[in-house]
């Protein structure tokens, strides 16, 4: 997995929960000591991801 940190823009590439369409973007705001990734969707709302879920459903946006 590529290195991500707070401020990294990420893009949804595989349906996560049906709430946000593929192609939606978010900004990483925090990564906790357990590797959980917290991000804010551009369209509003928040998401919490494990590293595994990030690798499966997201990519770093250009």
mmCIF file as gemmi writes it, N, C-alpha and C atoms, coordinates in Angstrom:
data_model
loop_
_atom_site.group_PDB
_atom_site.id
_atom_site.type_symbol
_atom_site.label_atom_id
_atom_site.label_alt_id
_atom_site.label_comp_id
_atom_site.label_asym_id
_atom_site.label_entity_id
_atom_site.label_seq_id
_atom_site.pdbx_PDB_ins_code
_atom_site.Cartn_x
_atom_site.Cartn_y
_atom_site.Cartn_z
_atom_site.occupancy
_atom_site.B_iso_or_equiv
_atom_site.pdbx_formal_charge
_atom_site.auth_seq_id
_atom_site.auth_asym_id
_atom_site.pdbx_PDB_model_num
ATOM 1 N N . UNK Axp A 1 ? 0.844 -1.184 0 1 0 ? 1 A 1
ATOM 2 C CA . UNK Axp A 1 ? 0 0 0 1 0 ? 1 A 1
ATOM 3 C C . UNK Axp A 1 ? 0.885 1.24 0 1 0 ? 1 A 1
ATOM 4 N N . UNK Axp A 2 ? 0.459 2.219 -0.783 1 0 ? 2 A 1
ATOM 5 C CA . UNK Axp A 2 ? 1.195 3.471 -0.823 1 0 ? 2 A 1
ATOM 6 C C . UNK Axp A 2 ? 1.078 4.181 0.52 1 0 ? 2 A 1
ATOM 7 N N . UNK Axp A 3 ? 2.048 5.014 0.806 1 0 ? 3 A 1
ATOM 8 C CA . UNK Axp A 3 ? 2.064 5.776 2.052 1 0 ? 3 A 1
ATOM 9 C C . UNK Axp A 3 ? 0.966 6.831 2.016 1 0 ? 3 A 1
ATOM 10 N N . UNK Axp A 4 ? 0.132 6.826 3.04 1 0 ? 4 A 1
ATOM 11 C CA . UNK Axp A 4 ? -0.895 7.86 3.156 1 0 ? 4 A 1
ATOM 12 C C . UNK Axp A 4 ? -0.715 8.562 4.493 1 0 ? 4 A 1
ATOM 13 N N . UNK Axp A 5 ? -1.154 9.796 4.55 1 0 ? 5 A 1
ATOM 14 C CA . UNK Axp A 5 ? -1.07 10.584 5.771 1 0 ? 5 A 1
ATOM 15 C C . UNK Axp A 5 ? -2.222 11.579 5.772 1 0 ? 5 A 1
ATOM 16 N N . UNK Axp A 6 ? -2.356 12.31 6.86 1 0 ? 6 A 1
ATOM 17 C CA . UNK Axp A 6 ? -3.399 13.326 6.931 1 0 ? 6 A 1
ATOM 18 C C . UNK Axp A 6 ? -3.227 14.291 5.77 1 0 ? 6 A 1
ATOM 19 N N . UNK Axp A 7 ? -4.333 14.631 5.121 1 0 ? 7 A 1
ATOM 20 C CA . UNK Axp A 7 ? -4.312 15.533 3.984 1 0 ? 7 A 1
ATOM 21 C C . UNK Axp A 7 ? -4.315 14.821 2.647 1 0 ? 7 A 1
ATOM 22 N N . UNK Axp A 8 ? -4.075 13.501 2.64 1 0 ? 8 A 1
ATOM 23 C CA . UNK Axp A 8 ? -4.077 12.74 1.391 1 0 ? 8 A 1
ATOM 24 C C . UNK Axp A 8 ? -5.489 12.656 0.834 1 0 ? 8 A 1
ATOM 25 N N . UNK Axp A 9 ? -5.638 12.942 -0.445 1 0 ? 9 A 1
ATOM 26 C CA . UNK Axp A 9 ? -6.928 12.801 -1.132 1 0 ? 9 A 1
ATOM 27 C C . UNK Axp A 9 ? -7.047 11.359 -1.615 1 0 ? 9 A 1
ATOM 28 N N . UNK Axp A 10 ? -8.207 10.74 -1.35 1 0 ? 10 A 1
ATOM 29 C CA . UNK Axp A 10 ? -8.435 9.359 -1.771 1 0 ? 10 A 1
ATOM 30 C C . UNK Axp A 10 ? -9.723 9.288 -2.594 1 0 ? 10 A 1
ATOM 31 N N . UNK Axp A 11 ? -9.79 8.273 -3.473 1 0 ? 11 A 1
ATOM 32 C CA . UNK Axp A 11 ? -10.942 8.116 -4.363 1 0 ? 11 A 1
ATOM 33 C C . UNK Axp A 11 ? -11.504 6.707 -4.209 1 0 ? 11 A 1
ATOM 34 N N . UNK Axp A 12 ? -12.822 6.614 -4.123 1 0 ? 12 A 1
ATOM 35 C CA . UNK Axp A 12 ? -13.524 5.346 -4.037 1 0 ? 12 A 1
ATOM 36 C C . UNK Axp A 12 ? -13.515 4.664 -5.402 1 0 ? 12 A 1
ATOM 37 N N . UNK Axp A 13 ? -12.999 3.433 -5.477 1 0 ? 13 A 1
ATOM 38 C CA . UNK Axp A 13 ? -12.919 2.721 -6.757 1 0 ? 13 A 1
ATOM 39 C C . UNK Axp A 13 ? -13.81 1.479 -6.784 1 0 ? 13 A 1
ATOM 40 N N . UNK Axp A 14 ? -14.359 1.103 -5.625 1 0 ? 14 A 1
ATOM 41 C CA . UNK Axp A 14 ? -15.252 -0.05 -5.534 1 0 ? 14 A 1
ATOM 42 C C . UNK Axp A 14 ? -16.318 0.286 -4.502 1 0 ? 14 A 1
ATOM 43 N N . UNK Axp A 15 ? -17.566 -0.072 -4.783 1 0 ? 15 A 1
ATOM 44 C CA . UNK Axp A 15 ? -18.666 0.277 -3.879 1 0 ? 15 A 1
ATOM 45 C C . UNK Axp A 15 ? -18.352 -0.136 -2.442 1 0 ? 15 A 1
ATOM 46 N N . UNK Axp A 16 ? -18.552 0.779 -1.53 1 0 ? 16 A 1
ATOM 47 C CA . UNK Axp A 16 ? -18.259 0.561 -0.125 1 0 ? 16 A 1
ATOM 48 C C . UNK Axp A 16 ? -19.52 0.175 0.644 1 0 ? 16 A 1
ATOM 49 N N . UNK Axp A 17 ? -20.548 0.989 0.549 1 0 ? 17 A 1
ATOM 50 C CA . UNK Axp A 17 ? -21.771 0.732 1.307 1 0 ? 17 A 1
ATOM 51 C C . UNK Axp A 17 ? -23.022 1.248 0.593 1 0 ? 17 A 1
ATOM 52 N N . UNK Axp A 18 ? -22.859 1.681 -0.642 1 0 ? 18 A 1
ATOM 53 C CA . UNK Axp A 18 ? -23.988 2.19 -1.405 1 0 ? 18 A 1
ATOM 54 C C . UNK Axp A 18 ? -24.346 3.632 -1.108 1 0 ? 18 A 1
ATOM 55 N N . UNK Axp A 19 ? -23.693 4.25 -0.144 1 0 ? 19 A 1
ATOM 56 C CA . UNK Axp A 19 ? -24.006 5.633 0.223 1 0 ? 19 A 1
ATOM 57 C C . UNK Axp A 19 ? -23.299 6.648 -0.668 1 0 ? 19 A 1
ATOM 58 N N . UNK Axp A 20 ? -22.1 6.307 -1.133 1 0 ? 20 A 1
ATOM 59 C CA . UNK Axp A 20 ? -21.333 7.204 -1.988 1 0 ? 20 A 1
ATOM 60 C C . UNK Axp A 20 ? -21.002 6.483 -3.287 1 0 ? 20 A 1
ATOM 61 N N . UNK Axp A 21 ? -21.19 7.146 -4.427 1 0 ? 21 A 1
ATOM 62 C CA . UNK Axp A 21 ? -20.915 6.487 -5.698 1 0 ? 21 A 1
ATOM 63 C C . UNK Axp A 21 ? -19.417 6.291 -5.936 1 0 ? 21 A 1
ATOM 64 N N . UNK Axp A 22 ? -19.098 5.272 -6.72 1 0 ? 22 A 1
ATOM 65 C CA . UNK Axp A 22 ? -17.717 5.06 -7.127 1 0 ? 22 A 1
ATOM 66 C C . UNK Axp A 22 ? -17.224 6.341 -7.791 1 0 ? 22 A 1
ATOM 67 N N . UNK Axp A 23 ? -16.021 6.751 -7.471 1 0 ? 23 A 1
ATOM 68 C CA . UNK Axp A 23 ? -15.467 8.007 -7.977 1 0 ? 23 A 1
ATOM 69 C C . UNK Axp A 23 ? -15.514 9.126 -6.953 1 0 ? 23 A 1
ATOM 70 N N . UNK Axp A 24 ? -16.273 8.937 -5.863 1 0 ? 24 A 1
ATOM 71 C CA . UNK Axp A 24 ? -16.332 9.941 -4.802 1 0 ? 24 A 1
ATOM 72 C C . UNK Axp A 24 ? -14.954 10.101 -4.173 1 0 ? 24 A 1
ATOM 73 N N . UNK Axp A 25 ? -14.668 11.313 -3.709 1 0 ? 25 A 1
ATOM 74 C CA . UNK Axp A 25 ? -13.377 11.569 -3.087 1 0 ? 25 A 1
ATOM 75 C C . UNK Axp A 25 ? -13.531 11.969 -1.626 1 0 ? 25 A 1
ATOM 76 N N . UNK Axp A 26 ? -12.462 11.753 -0.893 1 0 ? 26 A 1
ATOM 77 C CA . UNK Axp A 26 ? -12.423 12.099 0.52 1 0 ? 26 A 1
ATOM 78 C C . UNK Axp A 26 ? -11.007 12.551 0.846 1 0 ? 26 A 1
ATOM 79 N N . UNK Axp A 27 ? -10.854 13.208 1.981 1 0 ? 27 A 1
ATOM 80 C CA . UNK Axp A 27 ? -9.551 13.645 2.462 1 0 ? 27 A 1
ATOM 81 C C . UNK Axp A 27 ? -9.277 12.976 3.805 1 0 ? 27 A 1
ATOM 82 N N . UNK Axp A 28 ? -8.134 12.33 3.913 1 0 ? 28 A 1
ATOM 83 C CA . UNK Axp A 28 ? -7.736 11.688 5.166 1 0 ? 28 A 1
ATOM 84 C C . UNK Axp A 28 ? -7.493 12.781 6.197 1 0 ? 28 A 1
ATOM 85 N N . UNK Axp A 29 ? -8.123 12.648 7.375 1 0 ? 29 A 1
ATOM 86 C CA . UNK Axp A 29 ? -7.939 13.639 8.424 1 0 ? 29 A 1
ATOM 87 C C . UNK Axp A 29 ? -7.13 13.088 9.595 1 0 ? 29 A 1
ATOM 88 N N . UNK Axp A 30 ? -7.104 11.757 9.741 1 0 ? 30 A 1
ATOM 89 C CA . UNK Axp A 30 ? -6.432 11.184 10.913 1 0 ? 30 A 1
ATOM 90 C C . UNK Axp A 30 ? -6.199 9.694 10.685 1 0 ? 30 A 1
ATOM 91 N N . UNK Axp A 31 ? -5.084 9.196 11.166 1 0 ? 31 A 1
ATOM 92 C CA . UNK Axp A 31 ? -4.813 7.763 11.192 1 0 ? 31 A 1
ATOM 93 C C . UNK Axp A 31 ? -4.424 7.434 12.619 1 0 ? 31 A 1
ATOM 94 N N . UNK Axp A 32 ? -5.181 6.547 13.268 1 0 ? 32 A 1
ATOM 95 C CA . UNK Axp A 32 ? -4.915 6.269 14.675 1 0 ? 32 A 1
ATOM 96 C C . UNK Axp A 32 ? -3.798 5.24 14.853 1 0 ? 32 A 1
ATOM 97 N N . UNK Axp A 33 ? -3.461 4.974 16.103 1 0 ? 33 A 1
ATOM 98 C CA . UNK Axp A 33 ? -2.351 4.069 16.421 1 0 ? 33 A 1
ATOM 99 C C . UNK Axp A 33 ? -2.63 2.619 16.028 1 0 ? 33 A 1
ATOM 100 N N . UNK Axp A 34 ? -3.883 2.301 15.704 1 0 ? 34 A 1
ATOM 101 C CA . UNK Axp A 34 ? -4.249 0.953 15.28 1 0 ? 34 A 1
ATOM 102 C C . UNK Axp A 34 ? -4.348 0.843 13.757 1 0 ? 34 A 1
ATOM 103 N N . UNK Axp A 35 ? -4.038 1.93 13.061 1 0 ? 35 A 1
ATOM 104 C CA . UNK Axp A 35 ? -4.073 1.919 11.605 1 0 ? 35 A 1
ATOM 105 C C . UNK Axp A 35 ? -5.43 2.217 11.009 1 0 ? 35 A 1
ATOM 106 N N . UNK Axp A 36 ? -6.403 2.607 11.829 1 0 ? 36 A 1
ATOM 107 C CA . UNK Axp A 36 ? -7.71 3.002 11.302 1 0 ? 36 A 1
ATOM 108 C C . UNK Axp A 36 ? -7.571 4.361 10.629 1 0 ? 36 A 1
ATOM 109 N N . UNK Axp A 37 ? -8.159 4.482 9.445 1 0 ? 37 A 1
ATOM 110 C CA . UNK Axp A 37 ? -8.073 5.702 8.65 1 0 ? 37 A 1
ATOM 111 C C . UNK Axp A 37 ? -9.41 6.436 8.75 1 0 ? 37 A 1
ATOM 112 N N . UNK Axp A 38 ? -9.369 7.689 9.135 1 0 ? 38 A 1
ATOM 113 C CA . UNK Axp A 38 ? -10.557 8.518 9.24 1 0 ? 38 A 1
ATOM 114 C C . UNK Axp A 38 ? -10.483 9.576 8.142 1 0 ? 38 A 1
ATOM 115 N N . UNK Axp A 39 ? -11.566 9.718 7.378 1 0 ? 39 A 1
ATOM 116 C CA . UNK Axp A 39 ? -11.568 10.665 6.262 1 0 ? 39 A 1
ATOM 117 C C . UNK Axp A 39 ? -12.91 11.375 6.165 1 0 ? 39 A 1
ATOM 118 N N . UNK Axp A 40 ? -12.872 12.571 5.602 1 0 ? 40 A 1
ATOM 119 C CA . UNK Axp A 40 ? -14.073 13.372 5.346 1 0 ? 40 A 1
ATOM 120 C C . UNK Axp A 40 ? -14.388 13.31 3.866 1 0 ? 40 A 1
ATOM 121 N N . UNK Axp A 41 ? -15.625 12.917 3.535 1 0 ? 41 A 1
ATOM 122 C CA . UNK Axp A 41 ? -16.065 12.916 2.143 1 0 ? 41 A 1
ATOM 123 C C . UNK Axp A 41 ? -16.173 14.343 1.648 1 0 ? 41 A 1
ATOM 124 N N . UNK Axp A 42 ? -15.84 14.581 0.403 1 0 ? 42 A 1
ATOM 125 C CA . UNK Axp A 42 ? -15.964 15.906 -0.206 1 0 ? 42 A 1
ATOM 126 C C . UNK Axp A 42 ? -17.423 16.348 -0.197 1 0 ? 42 A 1
ATOM 127 N N . UNK Axp A 43 ? -18.342 15.41 -0.41 1 0 ? 43 A 1
ATOM 128 C CA . UNK Axp A 43 ? -19.776 15.71 -0.467 1 0 ? 43 A 1
ATOM 129 C C . UNK Axp A 43 ? -20.406 15.85 0.915 1 0 ? 43 A 1
ATOM 130 N N . UNK Axp A 44 ? -19.628 15.623 1.963 1 0 ? 44 A 1
ATOM 131 C CA . UNK Axp A 44 ? -20.121 15.712 3.336 1 0 ? 44 A 1
ATOM 132 C C . UNK Axp A 44 ? -20.178 14.348 3.982 1 0 ? 44 A 1
ATOM 133 N N . UNK Axp A 45 ? -19.933 14.293 5.245 1 0 ? 45 A 1
ATOM 134 C CA . UNK Axp A 45 ? -19.937 13.053 5.996 1 0 ? 45 A 1
ATOM 135 C C . UNK Axp A 45 ? -18.525 12.53 6.222 1 0 ? 45 A 1
ATOM 136 N N . UNK Axp A 46 ? -18.455 11.474 7.013 1 0 ? 46 A 1
ATOM 137 C CA . UNK Axp A 46 ? -17.164 10.9 7.362 1 0 ? 46 A 1
ATOM 138 C C . UNK Axp A 46 ? -17.171 9.402 7.139 1 0 ? 46 A 1
ATOM 139 N N . UNK Axp A 47 ? -15.954 8.841 7.035 1 0 ? 47 A 1
ATOM 140 C CA . UNK Axp A 47 ? -15.803 7.405 6.873 1 0 ? 47 A 1
ATOM 141 C C . UNK Axp A 47 ? -14.605 6.959 7.706 1 0 ? 47 A 1
ATOM 142 N N . UNK Axp A 48 ? -14.714 5.751 8.28 1 0 ? 48 A 1
ATOM 143 C CA . UNK Axp A 48 ? -13.606 5.139 9.011 1 0 ? 48 A 1
ATOM 144 C C . UNK Axp A 48 ? -13.281 3.831 8.32 1 0 ? 48 A 1
ATOM 145 N N . UNK Axp A 49 ? -12.004 3.613 8.023 1 0 ? 49 A 1
ATOM 146 C CA . UNK Axp A 49 ? -11.584 2.46 7.246 1 0 ? 49 A 1
ATOM 147 C C . UNK Axp A 49 ? -10.42 1.741 7.904 1 0 ? 49 A 1
ATOM 148 N N . UNK Axp A 50 ? -10.403 0.434 7.757 1 0 ? 50 A 1
ATOM 149 C CA . UNK Axp A 50 ? -9.205 -0.319 8.108 1 0 ? 50 A 1
ATOM 150 C C . UNK Axp A 50 ? -8.244 -0.225 6.925 1 0 ? 50 A 1
ATOM 151 N N . UNK Axp A 51 ? -6.977 -0.574 7.136 1 0 ? 51 A 1
ATOM 152 C CA . UNK Axp A 51 ? -6.012 -0.583 6.034 1 0 ? 51 A 1
ATOM 153 C C . UNK Axp A 51 ? -6.459 -1.553 4.947 1 0 ? 51 A 1
ATOM 154 N N . UNK Axp A 52 ? -7.028 -2.684 5.355 1 0 ? 52 A 1
ATOM 155 C CA . UNK Axp A 52 ? -7.479 -3.688 4.399 1 0 ? 52 A 1
ATOM 156 C C . UNK Axp A 52 ? -8.62 -3.167 3.53 1 0 ? 52 A 1
ATOM 157 N N . UNK Axp A 53 ? -9.573 -2.496 4.157 1 0 ? 53 A 1
ATOM 158 C CA . UNK Axp A 53 ? -10.699 -1.942 3.409 1 0 ? 53 A 1
ATOM 159 C C . UNK Axp A 53 ? -10.227 -0.812 2.489 1 0 ? 53 A 1
ATOM 160 N N . UNK Axp A 54 ? -9.292 -0.008 2.966 1 0 ? 54 A 1
ATOM 161 C CA . UNK Axp A 54 ? -8.74 1.041 2.116 1 0 ? 54 A 1
ATOM 162 C C . UNK Axp A 54 ? -8.114 0.416 0.871 1 0 ? 54 A 1
ATOM 163 N N . UNK Axp A 55 ? -7.299 -0.598 1.056 1 0 ? 55 A 1
ATOM 164 C CA . UNK Axp A 55 ? -6.619 -1.251 -0.078 1 0 ? 55 A 1
ATOM 165 C C . UNK Axp A 55 ? -7.598 -1.869 -1.063 1 0 ? 55 A 1
ATOM 166 N N . UNK Axp A 56 ? -8.738 -2.333 -0.557 1 0 ? 56 A 1
ATOM 167 C CA . UNK Axp A 56 ? -9.736 -3.003 -1.401 1 0 ? 56 A 1
ATOM 168 C C . UNK Axp A 56 ? -10.61 -2.015 -2.171 1 0 ? 56 A 1
ATOM 169 N N . UNK Axp A 57 ? -10.942 -0.885 -1.564 1 0 ? 57 A 1
ATOM 170 C CA . UNK Axp A 57 ? -11.969 -0.006 -2.133 1 0 ? 57 A 1
ATOM 171 C C . UNK Axp A 57 ? -11.51 1.389 -2.536 1 0 ? 57 A 1
ATOM 172 N N . UNK Axp A 58 ? -10.277 1.769 -2.222 1 0 ? 58 A 1
ATOM 173 C CA . UNK Axp A 58 ? -9.818 3.134 -2.483 1 0 ? 58 A 1
ATOM 174 C C . UNK Axp A 58 ? -8.483 3.155 -3.21 1 0 ? 58 A 1
ATOM 175 N N . UNK Axp A 59 ? -8.213 4.322 -3.818 1 0 ? 59 A 1
ATOM 176 C CA . UNK Axp A 59 ? -6.895 4.61 -4.365 1 0 ? 59 A 1
ATOM 177 C C . UNK Axp A 59 ? -6.56 6.044 -3.999 1 0 ? 59 A 1
ATOM 178 N N . UNK Axp A 60 ? -5.293 6.364 -4.059 1 0 ? 60 A 1
ATOM 179 C CA . UNK Axp A 60 ? -4.889 7.741 -3.824 1 0 ? 60 A 1
ATOM 180 C C . UNK Axp A 60 ? -5.244 8.549 -5.062 1 0 ? 60 A 1
ATOM 181 N N . UNK Axp A 61 ? -5.96 9.645 -4.854 1 0 ? 61 A 1
ATOM 182 C CA . UNK Axp A 61 ? -6.408 10.482 -5.972 1 0 ? 61 A 1
ATOM 183 C C . UNK Axp A 61 ? -5.237 11.301 -6.502 1 0 ? 61 A 1
ATOM 184 N N . UNK Axp A 62 ? -5.263 11.528 -7.796 1 0 ? 62 A 1
ATOM 185 C CA . UNK Axp A 62 ? -4.19 12.317 -8.439 1 0 ? 62 A 1
ATOM 186 C C . UNK Axp A 62 ? -4.37 13.786 -8.173 1 0 ? 62 A 1
